[in-house]
């Protein structure tokens, strides 16, 4: 018998276990695979490690632009994969040490509920006062004929390629798809990126997908939006991908194809019915305290119903769930969740998009600042992109911040803080930003709403 049993040791589960242990609970953490879950082992961390290798390779190729003479630059994919594995193993070991020091009992195996207060793991029965379900998600498999052919990869298989092909067709223009497009194009592959909806990154502000598409096409990625993949065949040692638009049909051939159309919650196979937990294909229903319909069972992360399948959201949900099962009163607030896409250039977004703000009835003000006027971006040779601020018209309350550009994943937290604190455009603009930094573009974008941006002779005003 333990106070709290957490099922799943991914970004949400291990954080929930650590927080509950901090609050004095006796905690068991059940994991069937590796500590750290998909994010650490098959997603966020390995992809960023490989993206960094490709980024360094591309920078080395452009070294002459910076006055550095070098020759014979090659990408050693085997060495890049080895570095990726070292990074993952180091972080995974760190998670294990944190759990051990906190006194969390890690139980290896697959949990299955037999009642609302008991799970079995192999031959062992574990009873708990509270359960936190953090079983994560798996790659979605749309009903495309030929998707099971050899050479058609999911995201995990794509990260484990021992050798790079010459060409790849990526199905899905969301965050996963565009990151892989950046990775493989940077490594020298011929890349075709196909998105069914009219633009890339369809869940984010329209300007982000449009801006990123231009950048990817400049990097010789063929981007096909408004295009549906209808079948895959093996032809002459390659894959032939058939796709349709409103007006025609075409085929693209590639050595490999990658299905990157999103993820589905892991709700099957661990006895939710026996626990009486309500769920469907989109996940487990929860409230803002992460409670399910069963008072002693909570759910967090990708397995919980919601818009955000992000590691940092899962971690925060894990803290909220742990604090609630330990007698505190914590709630999730999703209005200021930052989302980042680690493409080249990066994409970052927080708060309402321009479209969402208008749909919700706000009198919308929009200002944007082109990074071609930013000193840091120019000095680093990365003046590609912009920062956009969406605000309410009467008092100028900041509703959303959206950016494309170098390292904007580091910049977006300022936008999240502004939205959390209900900051205004004037407060944004009057905050002193260090120079030279890309973050200066935030203040310039706020000033641009009224045409007052200091360092731009032309203002990038998007659908004002």
LOVOTOR-934499 format. One record per residue (C-alpha): residue number from 1; residue in three letters; x, y, z negated. Coordinates in steps of 0.02 Angstrom, whole numbers, plus 50000, padded with zeros to 5 digits. Each point is the difference from the previous one (the first is absolute). Example, Ala and Ser with C-alpha at 12.3 -4.5 7.8 and 13.67 -1.06 7.14 Angstrom:
BEGIN
[rolo 1,ALA,[50615,49775,49610]];
[rolo 2,SER,[50069,50172,50033]];
end
This chain:
BEGIN
[rolo 1,UNK,[50000,50000,50000]];
[rolo 2,UNK,[50070,50170,50052]];
[rolo 3,UNK,[49931,50175,49993]];
[rolo 4,UNK,[50022,50036,50185]];
[rolo 5,UNK,[50032,49883,50146]];
[rolo 6,UNK,[50049,50083,50164]];
[rolo 7,UNK,[49980,49899,50160]];
[rolo 8,UNK,[50127,50057,50128]];
[rolo 9,UNK,[50170,50082,49974]];
[rolo 10,UNK,[49999,50127,50140]];
[rolo 11,UNK,[50009,50189,49987]];
[rolo 12,UNK,[49838,50005,49902]];
[rolo 13,UNK,[50015,49841,49897]];
[rolo 14,UNK,[50174,50018,49928]];
[rolo 15,UNK,[49970,50183,49957]];
[rolo 16,UNK,[49836,49953,49913]];
[rolo 17,UNK,[50092,49867,49902]];
[rolo 18,UNK,[50137,50121,49946]];
[rolo 19,UNK,[49876,50134,49948]];
[rolo 20,UNK,[49894,49878,49900]];
[rolo 21,UNK,[50158,49937,49913]];
[rolo 22,UNK,[50049,50180,49959]];
[rolo 23,UNK,[49832,50019,49915]];
[rolo 24,UNK,[50033,49849,49890]];
[rolo 25,UNK,[49903,49864,50093]];
[rolo 26,UNK,[50058,49821,50019]];
[rolo 27,UNK,[50010,49983,50188]];
[rolo 28,UNK,[50015,49855,50121]];
[rolo 29,UNK,[50040,50037,50183]];
[rolo 30,UNK,[49956,49863,50124]];
[rolo 31,UNK,[50086,49998,50170]];
[rolo 32,UNK,[50000,49863,50133]];
[rolo 33,UNK,[50142,50073,50102]];
[rolo 34,UNK,[50129,50138,49970]];
[rolo 35,UNK,[49997,50141,49873]];
[rolo 36,UNK,[49963,50165,50086]];
[rolo 37,UNK,[49869,49931,50119]];
[rolo 38,UNK,[49982,50049,50182]];
[rolo 39,UNK,[50065,50178,49979]];
[rolo 40,UNK,[50168,49952,49930]];
[rolo 41,UNK,[50026,49838,50095]];
[rolo 42,UNK,[49910,50012,50167]];
[rolo 43,UNK,[49945,50181,50022]];
[rolo 44,UNK,[50051,50170,49932]];
[rolo 45,UNK,[50177,49964,49945]];
[rolo 46,UNK,[50067,49884,50137]];
[rolo 47,UNK,[49923,50108,50137]];
[rolo 48,UNK,[50079,50157,49929]];
[rolo 49,UNK,[50169,49915,49985]];
[rolo 50,UNK,[49995,49950,50184]];
[rolo 51,UNK,[49934,50171,50051]];
[rolo 52,UNK,[50148,50079,49910]];
[rolo 53,UNK,[50122,49889,50096]];
[rolo 54,UNK,[49921,50054,50164]];
[rolo 55,UNK,[50001,50182,49945]];
[rolo 56,UNK,[50187,49992,49962]];
[rolo 57,UNK,[50030,49915,50168]];
[rolo 58,UNK,[49905,50136,50093]];
[rolo 59,UNK,[50091,50137,49904]];
[rolo 60,UNK,[50167,49921,50043]];
[rolo 61,UNK,[49952,49998,50184]];
[rolo 62,UNK,[49965,50187,49990]];
[rolo 63,UNK,[50156,50039,49900]];
[rolo 64,UNK,[50078,50105,50138]];
[rolo 65,UNK,[49860,50128,49981]];
[rolo 66,UNK,[50066,50032,49825]];
[rolo 67,UNK,[50181,50011,50053]];
[rolo 68,UNK,[50044,49821,49955]];
[rolo 69,UNK,[50081,49894,50134]];
[rolo 70,UNK,[49963,49815,49990]];
[rolo 71,UNK,[49987,49859,50125]];
[rolo 72,UNK,[49945,49821,50011]];
[rolo 73,UNK,[49849,50020,49887]];
[rolo 74,UNK,[49899,49839,49987]];
[rolo 75,UNK,[49860,49940,49888]];
[rolo 76,UNK,[50048,49840,49908]];
[rolo 77,UNK,[49825,49930,49968]];
[rolo 78,UNK,[50066,49853,49899]];
[rolo 79,UNK,[50093,50119,49883]];
[rolo 80,UNK,[49847,50112,49987]];
[rolo 81,UNK,[49895,49850,49950]];
[rolo 82,UNK,[50130,49949,49871]];
[rolo 83,UNK,[49999,50175,49925]];
[rolo 84,UNK,[49810,49997,49995]];
[rolo 85,UNK,[50006,49836,49903]];
[rolo 86,UNK,[50124,50070,49874]];
[rolo 87,UNK,[49889,50151,49968]];
[rolo 88,UNK,[49847,49890,49975]];
[rolo 89,UNK,[50090,49878,49887]];
[rolo 90,UNK,[50070,50140,49893]];
[rolo 91,UNK,[49831,50080,49973]];
[rolo 92,UNK,[49916,49833,49968]];
[rolo 93,UNK,[50129,49959,49868]];
[rolo 94,UNK,[49968,50170,49922]];
[rolo 95,UNK,[49814,49964,49986]];
[rolo 96,UNK,[50039,49836,49915]];
[rolo 97,UNK,[50113,50084,49873]];
[rolo 98,UNK,[49868,50132,49962]];
[rolo 99,UNK,[49869,49866,49967]];
[rolo 100,UNK,[50119,49899,49892]];
[rolo 101,UNK,[50049,50151,49893]];
[rolo 102,UNK,[49817,50046,49979]];
[rolo 103,UNK,[49958,49826,49936]];
[rolo 104,UNK,[49884,49957,50145]];
[rolo 105,UNK,[49984,49812,50027]];
[rolo 106,UNK,[50018,49962,50186]];
[rolo 107,UNK,[49906,49842,50052]];
[rolo 108,UNK,[50040,49926,50170]];
[rolo 109,UNK,[49857,49925,50097]];
[rolo 110,UNK,[49830,50035,50076]];
[rolo 111,UNK,[49861,50052,49882]];
[rolo 112,UNK,[49819,49944,50019]];
[rolo 113,UNK,[49857,50057,49890]];
[rolo 114,UNK,[49895,49865,49918]];
[rolo 115,UNK,[49901,50124,49895]];
[rolo 116,UNK,[50002,50188,49968]];
[rolo 117,UNK,[50130,49979,49862]];
[rolo 118,UNK,[50106,49854,50063]];
[rolo 119,UNK,[50110,49960,50149]];
[rolo 120,UNK,[50098,49843,50041]];
[rolo 121,UNK,[50176,50006,50070]];
[rolo 122,UNK,[50050,49826,50051]];
[rolo 123,UNK,[49962,49894,49846]];
[rolo 124,UNK,[50002,50147,49881]];
[rolo 125,UNK,[49847,50094,49936]];
[rolo 126,UNK,[50022,50183,49958]];
[rolo 127,UNK,[49869,50093,49899]];
[rolo 128,UNK,[50000,50189,49987]];
[rolo 129,UNK,[49896,50137,49924]];
[rolo 130,UNK,[50019,50097,50164]];
[rolo 131,UNK,[50053,49959,50177]];
[rolo 132,UNK,[50071,50119,50129]];
[rolo 133,UNK,[49989,49933,50177]];
[rolo 134,UNK,[50139,50065,50113]];
[rolo 135,UNK,[50007,49870,50139]];
[rolo 136,UNK,[50036,50122,50141]];
[rolo 137,UNK,[49963,49975,50184]];
[rolo 138,UNK,[50056,49909,50158]];
[rolo 139,UNK,[50019,50054,50183]];
[rolo 140,UNK,[49835,50013,50092]];
[rolo 141,UNK,[49973,49885,50150]];
[rolo 142,UNK,[49875,50072,50124]];
[rolo 143,UNK,[49910,49880,50120]];
[rolo 144,UNK,[50118,50025,50147]];
[rolo 145,UNK,[50024,49847,50111]];
[rolo 146,UNK,[50182,49947,49999]];
[rolo 147,UNK,[50045,50080,49834]];
[rolo 148,UNK,[50063,49831,49938]];
[rolo 149,UNK,[50125,49979,50143]];
[rolo 150,UNK,[50186,49981,49961]];
[rolo 151,UNK,[50081,50171,50004]];
[rolo 152,UNK,[49850,50092,49927]];
[rolo 153,UNK,[50058,50066,49832]];
[rolo 154,UNK,[49923,50071,49843]];
[rolo 155,UNK,[50087,50136,49901]];
[rolo 156,UNK,[50094,49879,49887]];
[rolo 157,UNK,[50066,49899,50147]];
[rolo 158,UNK,[50053,50160,50088]];
[rolo 159,UNK,[50106,50049,49850]];
[rolo 160,UNK,[50085,49830,50000]];
[rolo 161,UNK,[50052,49993,50184]];
[rolo 162,UNK,[50173,49924,50012]];
[rolo 163,UNK,[50026,50069,50175]];
[rolo 164,UNK,[49922,50150,50084]];
[rolo 165,UNK,[49902,49974,50161]];
[rolo 166,UNK,[50015,50117,50148]];
[rolo 167,UNK,[49820,50057,49991]];
[rolo 168,UNK,[49849,49998,49884]];
[rolo 169,UNK,[49817,50050,50009]];
[rolo 170,UNK,[49930,50062,49834]];
[rolo 171,UNK,[49812,49984,49975]];
[rolo 172,UNK,[49939,50133,49879]];
[rolo 173,UNK,[50047,50183,49985]];
[rolo 174,UNK,[49978,50022,49813]];
[rolo 175,UNK,[50140,50021,49875]];
[rolo 176,UNK,[50069,49824,50021]];
[rolo 177,UNK,[49998,50007,50189]];
[rolo 178,UNK,[50086,50169,50017]];
[rolo 179,UNK,[50135,49955,49875]];
[rolo 180,UNK,[50041,49844,50099]];
[rolo 181,UNK,[49996,50101,50161]];
[rolo 182,UNK,[50129,50117,49923]];
[rolo 183,UNK,[50106,49854,49940]];
[rolo 184,UNK,[50003,49903,50163]];
[rolo 185,UNK,[50015,50150,50115]];
[rolo 186,UNK,[50146,50062,49896]];
[rolo 187,UNK,[50080,49829,50015]];
[rolo 188,UNK,[49991,50013,50190]];
[rolo 189,UNK,[49847,49895,50041]];
[rolo 190,UNK,[49872,50045,50132]];
[rolo 191,UNK,[49846,50034,49893]];
[rolo 192,UNK,[49816,50012,50047]];
[rolo 193,UNK,[49884,50060,49861]];
[rolo 194,UNK,[49813,49968,50022]];
[rolo 195,UNK,[49863,50080,49895]];
[rolo 196,UNK,[49815,49967,50025]];
[rolo 197,UNK,[49944,50170,49933]];
[rolo 198,UNK,[50031,50166,50090]];
[rolo 199,UNK,[50157,50046,49901]];
[rolo 200,UNK,[50140,49929,49894]];
[rolo 201,UNK,[49979,50001,49810]];
[rolo 202,UNK,[49811,50014,50018]];
[rolo 203,UNK,[49969,50010,49811]];
[rolo 204,UNK,[50105,50158,49982]];
[rolo 205,UNK,[49981,50179,50060]];
[rolo 206,UNK,[49984,50007,50190]];
[rolo 207,UNK,[50154,50109,50019]];
[rolo 208,UNK,[50114,49869,49923]];
[rolo 209,UNK,[49959,49863,50125]];
[rolo 210,UNK,[50014,50122,50144]];
[rolo 211,UNK,[50167,50067,49940]];
[rolo 212,UNK,[50072,49828,49969]];
[rolo 213,UNK,[49945,49936,50170]];
[rolo 214,UNK,[50101,50137,50084]];
[rolo 215,UNK,[50152,49953,49896]];
[rolo 216,UNK,[49985,49814,50038]];
[rolo 217,UNK,[49978,50031,50185]];
[rolo 218,UNK,[50156,50110,49997]];
[rolo 219,UNK,[50087,49846,49927]];
[rolo 220,UNK,[49939,49899,50150]];
[rolo 221,UNK,[49861,49908,49911]];
[rolo 222,UNK,[49853,49970,50117]];
[rolo 223,UNK,[49847,50051,49898]];
[rolo 224,UNK,[49829,49940,50058]];
[rolo 225,UNK,[49855,50069,49899]];
[rolo 226,UNK,[49816,49965,50028]];
[rolo 227,UNK,[50056,49828,50057]];
[rolo 228,UNK,[49938,49830,49940]];
[rolo 229,UNK,[50103,49840,50013]];
[rolo 230,UNK,[49888,49863,50069]];
[rolo 231,UNK,[50119,49853,50020]];
[rolo 232,UNK,[50178,49935,49995]];
[rolo 233,UNK,[50074,49867,50116]];
[rolo 234,UNK,[50168,49918,50024]];
[rolo 235,UNK,[50063,50039,50177]];
[rolo 236,UNK,[50173,49962,50069]];
[rolo 237,UNK,[50082,49993,49828]];
[rolo 238,UNK,[49922,50162,49941]];
[rolo 239,UNK,[49837,50056,49922]];
[rolo 240,UNK,[49873,50085,50111]];
[rolo 241,UNK,[49886,50114,49900]];
[rolo 242,UNK,[49837,50047,50084]];
[rolo 243,UNK,[49916,50161,49945]];
[rolo 244,UNK,[49853,50106,50051]];
[rolo 245,UNK,[49949,50182,49991]];
[rolo 246,UNK,[49834,50080,50042]];
[rolo 247,UNK,[50051,50009,50182]];
[rolo 248,UNK,[50117,49856,50042]];
[rolo 249,UNK,[50098,49845,49951]];
[rolo 250,UNK,[50188,49976,49999]];
[rolo 251,UNK,[50133,49876,49946]];
[rolo 252,UNK,[50164,50028,49910]];
[rolo 253,UNK,[50137,49869,49987]];
[rolo 254,UNK,[50118,49988,49852]];
[rolo 255,UNK,[50110,49868,49919]];
[rolo 256,UNK,[49910,50020,49835]];
[rolo 257,UNK,[49836,50072,49936]];
[rolo 258,UNK,[49965,50064,49825]];
[rolo 259,UNK,[49827,50005,49925]];
[rolo 260,UNK,[49995,50149,49882]];
[rolo 261,UNK,[49815,50039,49983]];
[rolo 262,UNK,[49992,50011,49811]];
[rolo 263,UNK,[49980,49884,49852]];
[rolo 264,UNK,[49860,49903,49914]];
[rolo 265,UNK,[49979,49975,49811]];
[rolo 266,UNK,[50046,49833,49922]];
[rolo 267,UNK,[49832,49952,49924]];
[rolo 268,UNK,[49992,49815,50046]];
[rolo 269,UNK,[50068,49849,49910]];
[rolo 270,UNK,[50016,50054,49819]];
[rolo 271,UNK,[49827,49974,49930]];
[rolo 272,UNK,[49916,50169,50000]];
[rolo 273,UNK,[49831,49916,50009]];
[rolo 274,UNK,[50039,49900,49842]];
[rolo 275,UNK,[50044,50163,49913]];
[rolo 276,UNK,[49839,50081,50060]];
[rolo 277,UNK,[50097,50141,50085]];
[rolo 278,UNK,[49909,50090,50140]];
[rolo 279,UNK,[50096,50015,50164]];
[rolo 280,UNK,[49986,49994,50190]];
[rolo 281,UNK,[50114,50006,50151]];
[rolo 282,UNK,[50057,50177,49958]];
[rolo 283,UNK,[50055,49954,49825]];
[rolo 284,UNK,[49943,50001,49819]];
[rolo 285,UNK,[49878,50136,49947]];
[rolo 286,UNK,[50072,50111,49862]];
[rolo 287,UNK,[49959,50164,49915]];
[rolo 288,UNK,[50116,50147,49966]];
[rolo 289,UNK,[50070,49909,49847]];
[rolo 290,UNK,[50041,49849,50111]];
[rolo 291,UNK,[49866,49893,49914]];
[rolo 292,UNK,[49909,49866,50097]];
[rolo 293,UNK,[49821,49947,49961]];
[rolo 294,UNK,[50073,49882,49868]];
[rolo 295,UNK,[50046,50107,49848]];
[rolo 296,UNK,[50161,49906,49963]];
[rolo 297,UNK,[50064,49992,50180]];
[rolo 298,UNK,[50084,50144,50092]];
[rolo 299,UNK,[50068,50010,50178]];
[rolo 300,UNK,[50133,50112,50076]];
[rolo 301,UNK,[50097,50030,50159]];
[rolo 302,UNK,[49959,49933,50172]];
[rolo 303,UNK,[49877,49872,49932]];
[rolo 304,UNK,[49889,50137,49928]];
[rolo 305,UNK,[49875,50082,50115]];
[rolo 306,UNK,[50059,50170,50057]];
[rolo 307,UNK,[50081,50100,50138]];
[rolo 308,UNK,[50178,50001,49938]];
[rolo 309,UNK,[50109,49846,50026]];
[rolo 310,UNK,[50157,50083,49935]];
[rolo 311,UNK,[50130,49937,49876]];
[rolo 312,UNK,[50000,50160,49897]];
[rolo 313,UNK,[49811,49995,49987]];
[rolo 314,UNK,[50007,49820,49940]];
[rolo 315,UNK,[50129,50048,49869]];
[rolo 316,UNK,[49894,50143,49936]];
[rolo 317,UNK,[49845,49890,49998]];
[rolo 318,UNK,[50102,49874,49900]];
[rolo 319,UNK,[50038,50133,49869]];
[rolo 320,UNK,[49817,50051,49993]];
[rolo 321,UNK,[49942,49820,49980]];
[rolo 322,UNK,[50131,49961,49867]];
[rolo 323,UNK,[49957,50153,49898]];
[rolo 324,UNK,[49816,49959,50006]];
[rolo 325,UNK,[50020,49820,49945]];
[rolo 326,UNK,[50108,50064,49856]];
[rolo 327,UNK,[49862,50115,49936]];
[rolo 328,UNK,[50039,50164,50087]];
[rolo 329,UNK,[49888,50094,50121]];
[rolo 330,UNK,[50088,50020,50168]];
[rolo 331,UNK,[49926,50032,50171]];
[rolo 332,UNK,[50061,50002,50180]];
[rolo 333,UNK,[49984,50161,50098]];
[rolo 334,UNK,[50025,49972,50185]];
[rolo 335,UNK,[49983,50178,50066]];
[rolo 336,UNK,[50187,50033,49996]];
[rolo 337,UNK,[50078,49838,50060]];
[rolo 338,UNK,[50153,50032,50110]];
[rolo 339,UNK,[50023,49887,50151]];
[rolo 340,UNK,[50166,49985,50091]];
[rolo 341,UNK,[50050,49920,50165]];
[rolo 342,UNK,[50186,49967,50018]];
[rolo 343,UNK,[50009,50024,50187]];
[rolo 344,UNK,[50123,50116,50085]];
[rolo 345,UNK,[49956,50136,49966]];
[rolo 346,UNK,[49911,49960,49838]];
[rolo 347,UNK,[49815,50035,49971]];
[rolo 348,UNK,[49924,50048,49833]];
[rolo 349,UNK,[49825,50049,49947]];
[rolo 350,UNK,[49902,50037,49842]];
[rolo 351,UNK,[49823,50060,49968]];
[rolo 352,UNK,[49867,50037,50129]];
[rolo 353,UNK,[50037,50003,50185]];
[rolo 354,UNK,[49935,50147,50099]];
[rolo 355,UNK,[49859,49891,50068]];
[rolo 356,UNK,[49951,49937,49828]];
[rolo 357,UNK,[49998,50175,49927]];
[rolo 358,UNK,[49884,50062,50137]];
[rolo 359,UNK,[49887,49847,49984]];
[rolo 360,UNK,[49984,50034,49814]];
[rolo 361,UNK,[49937,50175,50036]];
[rolo 362,UNK,[50151,50104,49952]];
[rolo 363,UNK,[50037,50166,50081]];
[rolo 364,UNK,[50169,49941,50061]];
[rolo 365,UNK,[50161,50099,50020]];
[rolo 366,UNK,[50148,49918,50087]];
[rolo 367,UNK,[50178,50057,50012]];
[rolo 368,UNK,[50154,49911,50067]];
[rolo 369,UNK,[50184,50033,50019]];
[rolo 370,UNK,[50108,49924,50136]];
[rolo 371,UNK,[50164,49927,49937]];
[rolo 372,UNK,[50090,50079,50146]];
[rolo 373,UNK,[50001,50152,49886]];
[rolo 374,UNK,[50070,49908,49848]];
[rolo 375,UNK,[50185,50023,49962]];
[rolo 376,UNK,[50028,49830,49918]];
[rolo 377,UNK,[49916,49906,50142]];
[rolo 378,UNK,[50103,50094,50130]];
[rolo 379,UNK,[50164,49979,49905]];
[rolo 380,UNK,[49970,49813,49987]];
[rolo 381,UNK,[49952,49987,50183]];
[rolo 382,UNK,[49822,49945,49959]];
[rolo 383,UNK,[49886,50147,50044]];
[rolo 384,UNK,[49861,49885,50058]];
[rolo 385,UNK,[49831,50017,49914]];
[rolo 386,UNK,[49895,50119,49896]];
[rolo 387,UNK,[49916,50025,49831]];
[rolo 388,UNK,[49813,50034,49995]];
[rolo 389,UNK,[49894,50062,49856]];
[rolo 390,UNK,[49810,49982,49992]];
[rolo 391,UNK,[49914,50117,49878]];
[rolo 392,UNK,[49828,50057,49947]];
[rolo 393,UNK,[49953,50169,50071]];
[rolo 394,UNK,[49933,50100,49852]];
[rolo 395,UNK,[50137,49988,49869]];
[rolo 396,UNK,[50129,49905,50102]];
[rolo 397,UNK,[50002,49841,49896]];
[rolo 398,UNK,[50118,49874,50080]];
[rolo 399,UNK,[49902,49849,50062]];
[rolo 400,UNK,[50132,49907,50100]];
[rolo 401,UNK,[50181,50002,50053]];
[rolo 402,UNK,[50061,49907,50154]];
[rolo 403,UNK,[50174,49992,50076]];
[rolo 404,UNK,[50105,49923,50137]];
[rolo 405,UNK,[50187,50021,49985]];
[rolo 406,UNK,[50163,49947,49917]];
[rolo 407,UNK,[49979,49931,49824]];
[rolo 408,UNK,[49824,50069,49980]];
[rolo 409,UNK,[49964,49848,49889]];
[rolo 410,UNK,[50102,50093,49868]];
[rolo 411,UNK,[49909,50163,50033]];
[rolo 412,UNK,[49821,49936,49983]];
[rolo 413,UNK,[50004,49982,49810]];
[rolo 414,UNK,[49994,50189,49988]];
[rolo 415,UNK,[49839,49995,50099]];
[rolo 416,UNK,[49931,49864,49886]];
[rolo 417,UNK,[50041,50106,49847]];
[rolo 418,UNK,[49918,50153,50079]];
[rolo 419,UNK,[49839,49905,50033]];
[rolo 420,UNK,[50000,49921,49827]];
[rolo 421,UNK,[50019,50172,49919]];
[rolo 422,UNK,[49874,50081,50120]];
[rolo 423,UNK,[50132,50121,50061]];
[rolo 424,UNK,[49960,50136,50127]];
[rolo 425,UNK,[50089,50056,50157]];
[rolo 426,UNK,[50063,50154,49908]];
[rolo 427,UNK,[50077,49892,49863]];
[rolo 428,UNK,[50078,49889,50132]];
[rolo 429,UNK,[50071,50149,50094]];
[rolo 430,UNK,[50063,50090,49844]];
[rolo 431,UNK,[50092,49847,49932]];
[rolo 432,UNK,[50186,50026,50031]];
[rolo 433,UNK,[50069,49857,50105]];
[rolo 434,UNK,[50186,49963,50008]];
[rolo 435,UNK,[50095,50042,50158]];
[rolo 436,UNK,[50041,49916,50112]];
[rolo 437,UNK,[49871,49862,49981]];
[rolo 438,UNK,[49860,49928,50104]];
[rolo 439,UNK,[49884,50040,49853]];
[rolo 440,UNK,[50009,50185,50048]];
[rolo 441,UNK,[49883,49954,50142]];
[rolo 442,UNK,[49861,49971,49872]];
[rolo 443,UNK,[50002,50182,49946]];
[rolo 444,UNK,[50014,50057,50180]];
[rolo 445,UNK,[49849,49894,50049]];
[rolo 446,UNK,[49900,50078,49858]];
[rolo 447,UNK,[50050,50173,50060]];
[rolo 448,UNK,[49958,49953,50179]];
[rolo 449,UNK,[49815,49987,49956]];
[rolo 450,UNK,[49996,50191,50004]];
[rolo 451,UNK,[50135,50018,50131]];
[rolo 452,UNK,[50132,50046,49870]];
[rolo 453,UNK,[50130,49863,50027]];
[rolo 454,UNK,[50169,50084,49985]];
[rolo 455,UNK,[50112,49891,50107]];
[rolo 456,UNK,[49893,49966,50151]];
[rolo 457,UNK,[49970,50110,50151]];
[rolo 458,UNK,[49861,49882,50049]];
[rolo 459,UNK,[49883,49911,49881]];
[rolo 460,UNK,[49943,49824,50030]];
[rolo 461,UNK,[49818,50027,49954]];
[rolo 462,UNK,[49907,49837,50027]];
[rolo 463,UNK,[49813,50019,50034]];
[rolo 464,UNK,[49986,50148,49884]];
end
